Amino acid sequence: MPKQMKLTTDKHSRKDQRVRTQKLITETSGMDLIQKSCPKYLSSYARAMWTKLVPILQASGYVKQADKGTIEAFCINYQLLRKGYDSIKTDGVVTKVSKTVVNQRTGETYEDNAGWKRNPASQIIDSATAKLNSLAHELGLTPSARASLLQLSDDNDEEPNIKEMLNGGSEF
């Protein structure tokens, strides 16, 4: 996986990183910032994550309304992660598997230990963690990806710029 570009306005960071970030902010200045209000269909942990995350992203100045789906997916996967963890705290990492055995002579039934199985919530945690990482770094609507697109647009001035593409002003 290629190294992600750092977006920063910190005066102690490298000049090229600050210039790239400022260019991103300038190029996307006409776009609406991400809405602060949480979508009504998000609940529980996802709503809490939205409430904490969006003000931070708004303050950055380069996360826009076009990123809403990415942020929603991030919040939903965070909720899946937390619900999976809650299940493991309640039910354990593994659960006992038993089978019903019928005594052929008497017809009586009883439960016999058939072993242990992994709590399905652990698979949900694995999947949600991978998606959270992917959503944070790899989707084309993330700020880092826009910075990559801005760098690519410098190489070919005949191509539409990122602002035009994200505002629907050009096909890509």
C-alpha positions in Angstrom: 0.0 0.0 0.0 1.5 3.4 -0.9 2.3 5.8 1.9 -0.6 8.2 2.7 0.1 11.9 2.2 0.1 13.9 5.4 -2.4 16.8 5.6 -1.4 19.4 8.1 -1.3 23.1 8.7 1.1 22.8 11.6 4.0 25.2 11.2 6.4 22.6 12.6 5.6 20.2 9.8 7.4 20.0 6.5 6.7 22.9 4.0 5.5 20.6 1.2 2.9 19.0 3.5 1.6 22.5 4.6 1.5 23.7 0.9 -0.4 20.5 -0.2 -2.9 21.0 2.6 -3.4 24.7 1.8 -3.9 23.8 -1.8 -6.5 21.3 -0.9 -8.3 23.8 1.2 -8.2 26.4 -1.5 -9.3 24.0 -4.3 -12.3 22.8 -2.2 -13.2 26.1 -0.7 -16.5 26.3 -2.6 -17.7 23.0 -1.3 -20.0 22.7 1.7 -18.4 21.5 5.0 -19.8 18.3 6.4 -23.0 18.8 8.3 -22.7 18.9 12.0 -26.1 17.3 12.7 -26.1 13.6 12.9 -28.3 11.6 10.4 -31.4 10.4 12.2 -30.9 6.8 11.2 -27.6 6.6 13.1 -28.0 5.3 16.7 -26.1 4.4 19.8 -22.3 4.2 19.3 -22.5 5.5 15.6 -24.4 8.6 16.7 -21.8 9.2 19.5 -18.9 8.8 17.0 -20.5 11.2 14.6 -21.0 13.8 17.4 -17.3 13.5 18.4 -15.8 13.1 14.9 -17.6 15.7 12.8 -16.5 18.8 14.8 -12.9 17.8 14.5 -13.3 17.2 10.8 -15.1 20.5 10.3 -12.3 22.3 12.0 -9.8 20.8 9.6 -11.5 22.7 6.7 -10.9 20.0 4.1 -13.5 17.4 4.9 -16.6 18.3 2.9 -20.3 17.2 2.5 -19.1 15.0 -0.3 -17.4 12.9 2.4 -20.7 12.2 4.3 -21.1 8.6 3.1 -17.5 7.8 4.1 -18.1 9.3 7.6 -21.4 7.5 8.0 -19.8 4.2 7.0 -17.0 4.9 9.5 -19.5 5.6 12.3 -21.6 2.5 11.5 -18.5 0.3 11.5 -17.5 1.8 14.8 -20.9 0.8 16.1 -20.4 -2.7 14.8 -17.0 -2.9 16.5 -18.4 -1.7 19.8 -21.5 -4.0 19.7 -19.3 -6.9 18.9 -17.0 -6.1 21.8 -20.1 -5.8 24.1 -21.2 -9.3 23.0 -17.8 -10.7 23.8 -17.8 -9.1 27.2 -21.2 -10.6 27.9 -20.9 -14.0 26.2 -17.1 -14.6 26.1 -14.8 -15.2 23.2 -15.8 -18.8 22.8 -19.1 -20.5 23.6 -19.8 -24.1 24.6 -21.4 -26.2 22.0 -23.6 -29.1 23.1 -25.5 -31.7 21.3 -28.6 -33.5 22.3 -28.0 -37.3 22.7 -30.9 -39.8 22.8 -30.3 -43.0 24.8 -31.4 -45.8 22.4 -32.5 -48.1 25.1 -34.5 -45.8 27.3 -35.3 -42.9 24.9 -34.1 -40.4 27.4 -32.3 -37.3 26.1 -29.4 -35.4 27.6 -27.0 -32.7 26.6 -23.4 -33.7 25.8 -20.5 -31.4 25.4 -19.5 -31.2 21.7 -16.7 -28.7 22.2 -16.3 -24.9 21.8 -16.9 -22.5 19.0 -15.7 -18.9 18.4 -18.2 -16.2 19.2 -19.4 -14.8 15.9 -18.9 -11.3 17.3 -15.2 -11.8 17.1 -15.6 -12.1 13.3 -17.7 -8.9 13.3 -14.9 -7.1 15.2 -12.3 -8.3 12.7 -14.3 -7.1 9.7 -15.3 -3.8 11.3 -11.7 -3.1 12.2 -10.5 -3.7 8.7 -13.3 -1.5 7.2 -12.6 1.3 9.7 -8.9 1.2 8.7 -9.9 1.1 5.0 -12.4 3.9 5.3 -10.0 6.1 7.2 -7.2 5.7 4.6 -8.2 4.2 1.3 -11.6 5.6 -0.1 -11.4 8.2 -2.8 -13.3 10.7 -0.8 -11.0 11.0 2.1 -8.9 14.1 2.5 -5.7 12.2 1.8 -7.1 10.8 -1.4 -8.1 14.3 -2.5 -4.6 15.4 -1.9 -3.3 12.6 -4.1 -5.8 13.7 -6.8 -4.7 17.3 -6.5 -1.1 16.2 -7.0 -2.1 14.2 -10.1 -4.0 17.1 -11.5 -0.9 19.2 -11.4 0.8 16.7 -13.7 -1.9 17.1 -16.4 -3.6 20.5 -16.6 -6.0 19.3 -19.3 -7.8 17.1 -16.8 -10.6 18.5 -14.7 -9.6 19.5 -11.2 -10.8 17.8 -8.1 -13.2 20.6 -7.2 -15.0 20.2 -10.6 -15.1 16.4 -10.3 -16.6 16.4 -6.7 -19.1 19.1 -7.5 -20.4 17.1 -10.5 -19.1 19.7 -13.0 -17.2 17.2 -14.9 -17.2 13.5 -15.7 -14.3 11.4 -14.5 
